[in-house]
Amino acid sequence: MTLDTAPHRHNIAERPFTPIEARVLGTLMEKARTVPDSYPLTLNALSSGCNQKSSREPVMQVADALLIEALDGLRQLNLIFESSGGRVPRYEHNFLRAMGVPEQSAVLLGMLTLRGPQTAGELRLNTERWYRFLDIASVDAFLEEMQDRPTEKGGPLVIKLPRAPGAREQRWAHLLCGPVDLTQTQGAVTSAGSSATEDDVIQLTRRLAALEEQVAVMADQLQNLNEQLGLSQPGQA
C-alpha cells in the first residue's frame, strides 16, 4: 500500500502521545526492520510485540481494548495505516512522514520508546538491527538536533538527562509523551559494576542483543504459524 504524506506534520507539543501509543509506534518501527516478512502486523502480533518481556522498559501488559483505542488515536493523527487485505487487518506506521524527521532520528526515537532512557553508546548498540550508525558521535549529532528542534517545527523531541550519581555518561530520553519526570529517571539507573571495563559492557550488551534477537525471531515465527493454522496464542482464549 502506498503511504501518502500526511497533510500536516504532527505537533507533539500540542498533542503528546500516551505511553501505549508510543509503545505501539515503537513496536511497529522495530518489527518493520527486524521481521519484515511479518510486517505489517496483525493485532495479535502487535499485542505480542508491545507486551514482550525482552527489550522493553518498562514491561507492559496492554489489553486488546486499550491497544485498539491507541490504534484509533494514532490513525486519526495519520501516524499509522490499516491494511484491509487478507483475512485480518494489518497495521503499519507512518512515523517519519507524520513527524517530519529523518530515518536516523526515527530509529533513535523508536528505540527510546521501547527501552527507556539510554546513553548514546547504548543507543548505537541497541539500534544495530535497525540502522548502523557510523559512530557514537553521529548518534549524538542526531540526538542534539532533536533536542534543539525549533518551536515552529514542534519543539524538542528528546532531552539529555542530568548525569546520575556514579554514571559515566548521560542518558537521553524521548519527549513524545510530554515532559520527563527527572526524579523518577534518576532512580532507574543501573550500574554495570566498577570492576567491568567498557569493552566488557559492550561485549555483554551485544551478546544480550543477539539472544534477544533469537527469542524475538522465534516468537514471530510462532506467531505467524499460529495465525496460518488458525490457532489462538498461548495464554489467550
Rosetta blueprint (number, residue, H / E / L):
1 M L
2 T L
3 L L
4 D L
5 T L
6 A L
7 P L
8 H L
9 R L
10 H L
11 N L
12 I L
13 A L
14 E L
15 R L
16 P L
17 F L
18 T L
19 P H
20 I H
21 E H
22 A H
23 R H
24 V H
25 L H
26 G H
27 T H
28 L H
29 M H
30 E H
31 K H
32 A H
33 R H
34 T H
35 V L
36 P H
37 D H
38 S H
39 Y L
40 P L
41 L E
42 T E
43 L H
44 N H
45 A H
46 L H
47 S H
48 S H
49 G H
50 C H
51 N H
52 Q L
53 K L
54 S L
55 S L
56 R L
57 E L
58 P L
59 V L
60 M L
61 Q L
62 V L
63 A L
64 D H
65 A H
66 L H
67 L H
68 I H
69 E H
70 A H
71 L H
72 D H
73 G H
74 L H
75 R H
76 Q H
77 L L
78 N L
79 L L
80 I E
81 F E
82 E E
83 S E
84 S L
85 G L
86 G L
87 R L
88 V L
89 P L
90 R E
91 Y E
92 E E
93 H E
94 N L
95 F H
96 L H
97 R H
98 A H
99 M H
100 G L
101 V L
102 P L
103 E H
104 Q H
105 S H
106 A H
107 V H
108 L H
109 L H
110 G H
111 M H
112 L H
113 T H
114 L H
115 R H
116 G L
117 P L
118 Q E
119 T L
120 A H
121 G H
122 E H
123 L H
124 R H
125 L H
126 N H
127 T L
128 E L
129 R L
130 W L
131 Y L
132 R L
133 F L
134 L L
135 D L
136 I H
137 A H
138 S H
139 V H
140 D H
141 A H
142 F H
143 L H
144 E H
145 E H
146 M H
147 Q H
148 D L
149 R L
150 P L
151 T H
152 E H
153 K H
154 G L
155 G L
156 P L
157 L L
158 V E
159 I E
160 K E
161 L L
162 P L
163 R L
164 A L
165 P L
166 G L
167 A L
168 R L
169 E L
170 Q L
171 R L
172 W E
173 A E
174 H E
175 L L
176 L L
177 C L
178 G L
179 P L
180 V L
181 D L
182 L H
183 T H
184 Q H
185 T H
186 Q H
187 G L
188 A L
189 V L
190 T L
191 S L
192 A L
193 G L
194 S L
195 S L
196 A L
197 T L
198 E H
199 D H
200 D H
201 V H
202 I H
203 Q H
204 L H
205 T H
206 R H
207 R H
208 L H
209 A H
210 A H
211 L H
212 E H
213 E H
214 Q H
215 V H
216 A H
217 V H
218 M H
219 A H
220 D H
221 Q H
222 L H
223 Q H
224 N H
225 L H
226 N H
227 E H
228 Q H
229 L H
230 G L
231 L L
232 S L
233 Q L
234 P L
235 G L
236 Q L
237 A L
